[in-house]
């Protein structure tokens, strides 16, 4: 019994740390956290250019995933111990695009991995969704499969923002979140929301 409690406590602590870091990487208004530090640009790396449809092919510095974004993006990386001394590798991309009526839509995608991560993919996904649910009741949640990786899509809102997200967990220990949020009066086109979310794909490590 004591051993089981210790395991549960450790998993809860790992989940809390991963969640706190995810909030920082996402840098959204629903989270009271600091943004992740920007990755140093690679020497002589050419600036990303949009495709014929105006969207950008984006990936973080470690190329751990790919996603398409409707605007110029910033790549982020954080590779070091957290406040508790636990090592975590996290990388992502984010962008903010002007929307209707003076609003804007923020996009953020990231993957992180805690050193010594022992939870199953399903446990990691459920833990992530449960942490978001503690902020606001979910408007909906549903199981999804993201290019062969199982996960959950959900949506929540407060008085000033609506957020839609997907959390997936490949078997290599990473937990990945792809999200966007917008003002209730300035929702992006549903086709563009789906295009962004569907484009997210984890790469083998």
C-alpha positions as CSV (number, residue, x, y, z in Angstrom):
1,X,0.0,0.0,0.0
2,X,2.8,2.4,1.0
3,X,4.6,1.6,-2.2
4,X,1.5,2.1,-4.3
5,X,1.0,5.5,-2.7
6,X,4.6,6.5,-3.4
7,X,4.2,5.5,-7.0
8,X,1.0,7.5,-7.3
9,X,2.6,10.5,-5.6
10,X,5.6,10.4,-7.9
11,X,3.3,10.2,-11.0
12,X,1.2,13.1,-9.8
13,X,4.4,15.2,-9.1
14,X,5.7,14.3,-12.6
15,X,2.4,15.3,-14.1
16,X,2.3,18.6,-12.3
17,X,5.8,19.5,-13.4
18,X,5.1,18.5,-17.0
19,X,1.9,20.5,-16.9
20,X,3.6,23.6,-15.5
21,X,6.2,23.4,-18.2
22,X,3.6,22.9,-20.9
23,X,1.8,26.1,-19.8
24,X,5.1,28.0,-20.1
25,X,5.8,26.7,-23.6
26,X,2.2,27.4,-24.7
27,X,2.4,30.9,-23.3
28,X,-1.4,31.3,-23.3
29,X,-3.5,33.7,-21.3
30,X,-5.3,30.9,-19.4
31,X,-1.9,30.0,-17.8
32,X,-0.1,32.1,-15.2
33,X,3.4,31.1,-16.4
34,X,6.4,32.6,-18.1
35,X,7.2,31.8,-21.8
36,X,9.9,29.4,-22.6
37,X,13.2,30.8,-23.8
38,X,13.7,31.1,-27.5
39,X,16.0,28.8,-29.2
40,X,19.3,30.2,-30.5
41,X,19.0,30.5,-34.3
42,X,21.2,28.2,-36.2
43,X,24.1,29.9,-38.0
44,X,23.2,30.8,-41.6
45,X,19.8,29.2,-41.3
46,X,17.5,30.6,-44.0
47,X,14.3,32.3,-42.8
48,X,11.2,30.2,-43.1
49,X,9.0,31.1,-46.1
50,X,5.3,30.4,-46.5
51,X,4.1,27.9,-49.1
52,X,1.7,28.7,-51.9
53,X,-1.3,28.6,-49.5
54,X,0.4,31.2,-47.2
55,X,1.0,28.6,-44.5
56,X,4.4,27.8,-43.0
57,X,6.0,24.3,-42.5
58,X,7.2,24.6,-38.9
59,X,9.4,22.4,-36.7
60,X,11.3,22.9,-33.4
61,X,15.1,22.9,-33.3
62,X,15.3,19.2,-32.5
63,X,12.9,18.3,-35.4
64,X,10.8,16.2,-32.9
65,X,7.6,17.1,-34.7
66,X,6.2,19.0,-37.6
67,X,3.1,21.3,-37.9
68,X,1.7,23.8,-40.4
69,X,1.0,27.4,-39.2
70,X,-0.9,30.2,-40.9
71,X,1.8,32.8,-39.9
72,X,5.4,33.4,-39.2
73,X,6.5,31.3,-36.1
74,X,9.0,31.3,-33.3
75,X,10.9,28.1,-32.3
76,X,11.5,27.4,-28.6
77,X,13.7,25.0,-26.7
78,X,14.2,24.3,-23.0
79,X,16.7,21.6,-22.1
80,X,17.7,21.5,-18.4
81,X,16.5,21.0,-14.9
82,X,13.3,22.5,-13.6
83,X,12.9,24.3,-10.3
84,X,12.9,20.9,-8.5
85,X,16.1,19.8,-10.3
86,X,14.3,17.3,-12.6
87,X,15.7,17.2,-16.1
88,X,13.2,17.9,-18.9
89,X,13.6,18.3,-22.6
90,X,11.0,20.5,-24.3
91,X,10.8,22.1,-27.6
92,X,8.0,23.8,-29.6
93,X,6.8,26.4,-32.0
94,X,4.3,29.2,-31.6
95,X,2.7,32.0,-33.7
96,X,0.1,34.7,-33.3
97,X,-2.0,35.7,-36.3
98,X,-4.3,38.7,-36.6
99,X,-8.0,37.8,-36.6
100,X,-11.4,39.4,-37.2
101,X,-12.6,42.5,-35.3
102,X,-9.1,43.4,-34.0
103,X,-8.7,40.0,-32.3
104,X,-5.9,37.5,-32.8
105,X,-5.4,33.7,-32.8
106,X,-2.5,32.2,-30.9
107,X,-1.0,28.9,-32.0
108,X,1.4,26.7,-29.9
109,X,2.7,23.2,-30.3
110,X,5.3,21.5,-28.2
111,X,6.6,18.1,-26.9
112,X,8.3,17.5,-23.6
113,X,9.9,14.6,-21.9
114,X,10.7,14.2,-18.2
115,X,13.8,12.3,-17.2
116,X,12.8,8.9,-15.9
117,X,9.3,9.2,-17.3
118,X,7.6,5.9,-16.5
119,X,3.9,6.5,-17.2
120,X,2.2,4.9,-20.2
121,X,1.1,7.0,-23.2
122,X,-2.5,6.8,-22.1
123,X,-1.6,7.9,-18.5
124,X,0.3,10.9,-19.8
125,X,-2.5,12.0,-22.1
126,X,-5.2,11.6,-19.4
127,X,-3.0,13.5,-16.8
128,X,-2.6,16.4,-19.2
129,X,-6.3,16.6,-20.0
130,X,-7.2,16.4,-16.3
131,X,-4.8,19.3,-15.5
132,X,-6.5,21.5,-18.1
133,X,-9.9,20.5,-16.8
134,X,-8.9,21.9,-13.4
135,X,-8.7,25.3,-14.9
136,X,-12.1,25.3,-16.6
137,X,-14.8,22.8,-17.3
138,X,-14.3,21.3,-20.7
139,X,-16.9,22.1,-23.4
140,X,-16.2,18.7,-24.9
141,X,-13.5,16.0,-25.1
142,X,-13.1,13.1,-27.6
143,X,-10.6,10.5,-28.4
144,X,-8.5,11.1,-31.6
145,X,-5.8,9.4,-33.5
146,X,-3.1,11.8,-34.7
147,X,-1.2,10.1,-37.6
148,X,-1.1,6.8,-35.7
149,X,-0.7,8.2,-32.2
150,X,-3.6,8.1,-29.8
151,X,-4.7,11.2,-27.9
152,X,-7.6,13.4,-26.8
153,X,-9.0,16.6,-28.3
154,X,-10.9,19.0,-26.0
155,X,-12.1,22.6,-25.8
156,X,-12.5,25.0,-22.9
157,X,-13.2,28.7,-22.5
158,X,-13.3,31.5,-20.1
159,X,-14.7,35.0,-20.4
160,X,-12.0,36.2,-22.8
161,X,-10.7,33.2,-24.7
162,X,-11.7,29.9,-26.3
163,X,-9.0,27.2,-26.5
164,X,-9.0,24.0,-28.5
165,X,-6.2,21.4,-28.0
166,X,-5.0,17.9,-28.7
167,X,-2.7,16.0,-26.4
168,X,-0.9,12.9,-27.8
169,X,1.8,10.7,-26.3
170,X,4.0,8.6,-28.5
171,X,5.6,5.5,-26.9
172,X,9.0,7.1,-26.5
173,X,8.0,9.0,-23.3
174,X,7.1,12.3,-24.9
175,X,3.9,14.2,-24.2
176,X,2.9,16.5,-27.1
177,X,0.3,19.3,-27.1
178,X,-1.0,21.2,-30.1
179,X,-3.4,24.1,-29.3
180,X,-4.8,27.4,-30.4
181,X,-6.9,30.0,-28.7
182,X,-9.0,32.9,-29.9
183,X,-11.4,35.6,-28.7
184,X,-15.0,34.4,-28.7
185,X,-16.0,37.1,-31.1
186,X,-13.1,36.4,-33.5
187,X,-13.1,32.6,-34.1
188,X,-10.9,31.5,-37.0
189,X,-12.5,29.5,-39.8
190,X,-13.2,25.9,-38.8
191,X,-11.4,24.7,-41.9
192,X,-8.3,26.5,-40.8
193,X,-8.6,25.1,-37.2
194,X,-8.8,21.6,-38.6
195,X,-6.0,22.2,-41.1
196,X,-3.7,23.3,-38.3
197,X,-4.6,20.6,-35.8
198,X,-4.6,17.8,-38.4
199,X,-1.1,18.8,-39.7
200,X,0.6,18.1,-36.4
201,X,2.8,15.0,-36.6
202,X,5.4,13.6,-34.2
203,X,8.6,12.3,-35.7
204,X,10.5,9.3,-34.5
205,X,13.3,10.0,-32.1
